[in-house]
Amino acid sequence: MGHYPRSNLRLAALLAIGTLILGVMVPTDKPEDSSDHTISLALELEPVSSTADNNNEAEPAVENATSQSDDTPEHTKLSYIILQDDNLSAVFAKLNIPARDLQEILQANGSDTLRRIVPGNLLNLTQNEAEQIHSLEYKIDPLTTLVATRQTSGFVIETLKKQVVITTANHTASISEEFPSLYKAGKQAGLSDNLIMELANLFQWDISFALDLRYGDRFSLVYQEHYVDGIKIKDGKILAAEFSNSGKKYTALLYQRDNGDNTYFSENGKSLKKAFIRDPVHFSYVSSSFNLRRLHPIHKKVRPHRGIDYAARKGTPVVAAGDGKIYQASANEASGNFLVINHGEQYVTKYLHLSRFAKGMRAGIKVKQGQKIGYVGSTGWATGPHLHYEFLVSGVHRNPKTVGLPNADPIPDAELNTFRVQTSGYLRQLAALNKQIDQSGLDASSKTGE
Ligand SMILES: [Zn+2]
């Protein structure tokens, strides 16, 4: 659909309605069925800009005024997509349908939904030979359709629900020179953006997707897909996933606890959640070409670098790596705007060069893991926008990757057996995927990165 000048839209709409009237009055001569005088009007939603500058009534743009349907040869069929500010009476007026039909439909039980029609939804109508509405179909969502049918006693309204069929799918992929990020490798394997983000969330406590990926890293996942009428409408849950990062394997298995909670656990029943997430800046914001240089850009000499740098645009959100309490929210010449968070007795995290703090951040405030605390900037001694992140254990700078951190609650011993039974099928599927990738030779594991 192009952006037609408004006058053309109007003309097209008038022409279409003209065609419709003609079609009803004079049966078209279709070669394959001479009695057929079905006309389908496909009216497309007008490119919606802002309703504020619409001084005229929204008019339907006409995509196709002559497509034929053989479904009900005795009925004229109309299709219409609800526009901004439409109500049913306006739609009926546009389509030249008598107001009496509208009244009859709105008298039926269950017609409330039709008093609140939603822009973008599809309306299908059929008219009988007396030009009365025979049936009205209103698609509420991909699964739900309201159908009003004329009976001798008046219209009868039913709501039809389509059945969702849930199937299991799987994918496997590797990080390679050609597809060097989780996002690129995931897209290459056919994963949706949502699924890629969910996969990263599963392993956010163990893997830095911003900084730690290596060529040859690989991942496999088993997940649900939702289908309606044979068409995929969305991805469901990830049931099982595995990520091999620098040769170390991490597994996430979905398990329904006895108390009904759905939670992911590692293969041995440990919780995936830990006290700290690896990246205080979401990996999707971090510049992958960023090269950790030990030569300090301002002092031009090599100095010990005691933190981790994340290059990202100014204004990118920075989140707390773990639950804790803000110890300092301050500024100085070297660090610029910086935050220090205490996490219990031993652990401290620091966030430097922020452009600004998130609202309400000051000493003494409690923060939650993943909570937004500030924004990436280049205040202090920084040549470009980046977050300088430090992780300290008992006052000593440490690499969070190599520090053993306590997990959240594991599966209780009493449930371990059930867990093993419930998840053994997933493990077999992951193993089969690994075999596949080994045999196919798609694996780029011979290469090593950076
Ligand atoms: Zn740094």
Boltz pocket constraint, residues with backbone or C-beta under 6 A from the ligand:
constraints:
  - pocket:
      binder: B
      contacts: [[A, 305], [A, 307], [A, 308], [A, 309], [A, 387], [A, 388], [A, 389]]
      max_distance: 6.0
